[in-house]
Amino acid sequence: MLIGAMNHPQKDVLDEIRWMADFGLDFIDLTLEPPASASWRVDPRAICRELERTGLKVVGHTAYYLPLESPFEEVRQGAIAEFKRCLEIFGEVGAKWMNVHPGRYTPMHPRSFFIERNLQSLRELMPTCERTGVGIMIENIPGDFNDVQQMSELLDPMPELGLHLDIGHSNLMVPHNTGCELIERYGNRLAHVHIHDNKGGHADLHLPLGTGSVDTAAHVAALKRAGYDGTITLEVFSPDLHFLDYSRNVLRKIWDEQEP
């Protein structure tokens, strides 16, 4: 298991890499988002040099609000262009996977419409994936893409997609946490994991592990049963790194002690 964190989009990417390395993390969950880490602002060569110097690995992340499902074709094409640029950058810096948040904001259209728009956009990105060597993984999000049935609408038609499981998200806007069910169904397609805590409901709080209602031990056991031993991002959002350090220690302890 490798433990990492995400850079803050308002801060210099190179500075973020440096503190993560000093903090003893294994990788950066590199999100290409404005204002400071927008794809058109970052320097991939400088990122490569800093990753090589520090020894950090890298996973690719994109902005959650890119409208790849938009009913406005010109808007959708703009999102496609941005994803392509991100794929190029991630290929250059050595990431093997880039996450995509499926879109669902198409008022007055049925669910089938935004499902097909998502699939259309993802298929259009596949040639760039093949050329850059970067795969696309779909992240579960609260509301419309957060259980096995909902995620199957994207994952089943496109077996080349990976699953980016967000265990915190799987605890939101659902009768019960769906994370273990997603692991059981799609464990062989797990490409990356996010973990953080919350108290259920609608609030995506990104709390330290053990401070909400997410059962970390149960999810770690499910990951181990699936044979997963890859990257896990601690999405614990606080300016005080004590909470990140605490969560890292909790995760490592559970990982070492938990049987599949």
Secondary structure, 3 states (H helix, E strand, C coil): CEEEEECCCCCCHHHHHHHHHHCCCCEEEEEECCCCCCCCCCCHHHHHHHHHHHCCEEEEEECCCCCCCCCCHHHHHHHHHHHHHHHHHHHHHCCCEEEECCCCCCCCCCHHHHHHHHHHHHHHHHHHHHHHCCEEEEECECCCECCHHHHHHHHCCCCCCEEEEECCHHHCCCCCCCHHHHHHHHHHHEEEEEECECCCCCCCCCECCCCCCCCHHHHHHHHHHCCCCCEEEECCCCCCHHHHHHHHHHHHHHHHHCCC
